[in-house]
Each structure stands twice: as structure tokens, then as C-alpha cells.
């Protein structure tokens, strides 16, 4: 599952149910495996994030873990906005930003 830093930070900062946490996750940040020492809130908005595996678990032992990618997709579907990441030729960023501002 691929995303960008901005969306992943929003996911991690979202309202998770009490007692729920991510476990056994393998996440690549700009192609490098996260060793668990990177505070996600410090990620660059435009970095590339790839969720390779993991689960979302509850402190309640009676609830089965949920696949991290499934949980992420469900969270994404609940949003009223979409996060996009684009690659454009150098020097065209301002032109793109002006176009995007006009979409309101």
C-alpha cells in the first residue's frame, strides 16, 4: 500500500479507538525500512511511504487483529478529502499550485 508522508501522518494522528495500536509493521519511508525510531510526525509531507505488512491490535484479547493495509484503506475511505502526490517538471510547481487553488 503506497501513500505519502502527509497522508500517513494524518492516519497516525487520527482518532484510533482506545487501546488500539499498530504491531508487527514493516513500513518503507523513501525506500528505506523504518526501524521504529522515526517519529512519524516528523516525516516530510512529500516522502514516499509504503506499508508492506502489519496489523492493528486491540488491548482487548477478544478482538482479532486487523490487517494494517485493510485498516488504512477503511480509514482513507472515511475521509472527506483525498491526498495526492504528483511528480512534475522542475520549475512548474508554482503553476500547479495556482491551478490547484483555482479548484475550490
Helices and strands as residue ranges (DSSP letters): E 2-4, H 5-13, E 20-29, E 32-33, G 40-42, E 48-58, E 66-67, H 68-78, H 93-101
